[in-house]
Amino acid sequence: MAELRSICVYCGSNEGAAPEYTAAAASLGRAMAESGIRLVYGGGSIGLMGVLARSVLGNGGTVTGIIPQFLKDREVMLKEAPELIVTADMHERKRIMFERADAFVALPGGIGTLEEVVEMATWAQLERHKRPILIVNINGFWDSLVALFQRMTEDGFLRKAFVPNSSELPVSFCTDVDAVIPMLKAALAGQPPRAVAEPGGAELM
């Protein structure tokens, strides 16, 4: 059975307008630390990324930050992270984040967050991995994405159902960060570790 030892979390480099977003990031960080689950994330010190990572560290947890050189040069990395990997570019960053993670979670965020979680979903649809992907729909933030996935399915652009609570793909939605770890553990139950060959550095779009 695959174990949940690390979670790659995608989230905004801004905190967002609603206080629920920062509260969710802090709560998820605390839950991960208390469960002994390593955070793998983009290495940033600002926005929800910083809130999340500091919450993990503040509650005794472990963090791996993975940041490209150009962002390190802008001094936005979290220097307190015990493991900080600096990559040559964004492609290498995403590859290493993938390699280090047992599951993927998306909190609210911007274009980068959307791009990263959709890429993991694309790889799942192409059967390049079977690791669970969980999108946390805080404050209805991802409602439009849910609707878009449903429209893609209804109009025949997705060969597998890609909707909340579908059992055909390892993609799920929840509205409460308290559900994240139990849902990921349940999704991993019965799965062999690294059941499908890992993607290389090439984009699969």
Phi, psi and omega in degrees: 000133178292140179259150176265091181258336181211148177232128170273121181247126174259132179198173189288150171272004167242161181275343181084168187278335186262135179296340179298333182290313179292324178297321180294317180298316180295321181292318179295318178300317179296316181296321179295316179298315182294335180266000180071030182256126181287138172271127169248124184206184188283004172082004184281157180253357186243165177065203179297330178301313180293319178300313182298308184296318180293328177292318177300309182296319182294340179254018174085015181268181182245147186224135168242117177258136182233113190225137177287155185304321185293331176280326173300320180295334178276359176062041177252007181280157178272100185292338181284348182300128183294332175232117181231118182253124179258124183252165180288327184202181182292327182294316177295321178302311182294324179296315181291322176301318178298313184296329185273353190253144171266342181201167184229136180229139174242122168267177175304148180184190183260209185298320180297317178298314180299314182298317184291316182288326178292325177297317177297322177294322178297314179298323178295317180296327178277005176061038176266349172200163178235021179285140184293146177236126183232123178256120186265109188271067181290132174058027181070018186301321185263014181305319181293326178291319176303314180297321179294317177300318179296319179295319177300320179292312182297325183269009170082019180266352175241125182282345175236148179302131183231064185228162179307137177069014174292141177265001186273340178225152180280050179236125181225166176234148170214167183246001186221128182295340177297339181272350189299302185295314177301320181293319180293319178297320179295322180292328181278343183301127179088351178275136171287149179302133175049058189292333184238148181304139182283144175294153172276202184281347185289147177285138177243092183234000000 
